[in-house]
Amino acid sequence: MEFEQDYIMRMIKSIVSFLIKLITGKSDTIYELPSDGLYTPCDDIFARILALADGGKINEAENLLYANIESDNKDYLLMGLTFYSHINEYTDGFLTQHNYSREEIQEGILAFAKEFTIDEVKDLSLYQTIEEMF
């Protein structure tokens, strides 16, 4: 079981990296909060989402993420993918304790990416490729 969960974690990480590279053209880009504390509206949402998730309110964090989608904004897509990457780092015990699973992370990544009208992610064949990778 532990091997299977490790495999799922690696697959999630690979999918997120693939999508981020597709969107940004860089392999190491994630959404980061500015160190100066001067937050954009997107930064504010991201900080709130992380605080909720880290506090065990993962479903509430995901709901907040979806409630604030701007489907034509790459920053929001990058923020959401970074959120899913972040919660993928939680232990299986933490996820289970807070009524969340790795499978929900997989489903969340696909559903979230499908919300966007950005050219790099709106092609349906891309979603099929990602689903096959899972």
C-alpha positions, 0 to 999 in steps of 0.5 A: 500500500505504501508503494502505491501511495508513493507512486501516486504522489510521484505521478501527481508531482509529475503531472503538476510539473508537466502542466506548469512547464506547459504554461510557463515554459519553465520546469521549476516555476511554482506560485510563490507569495511575495516576500515583501508582503504586498499581496495581489488579490491572487496572492491573498487567496493563495495565502488563505487557501494554504492556511486553511489546508495546513490547518486541516480544512482541505475541502474548505481550501479547495472550495475557496480556490474554486470560488475565486477562479479567473479562468483566463488568468495564468496566475490563478491556474499556476496558483491552483496547481501549486495548491494541489502540489502542496497538499500532495506533500501531506502524509497519508495520515494527515489526508485521511484524518481530514477527509481527503485522499490522493485520488481527490488530488488527482481529480482536483488537478484535472477538474481545475485545469479544465476550468481554464480557457488558456490556450495551453490547457484548453485542448481536450486531447491534453486532458485525455493524456493527463488522465492516461498518465494517472 
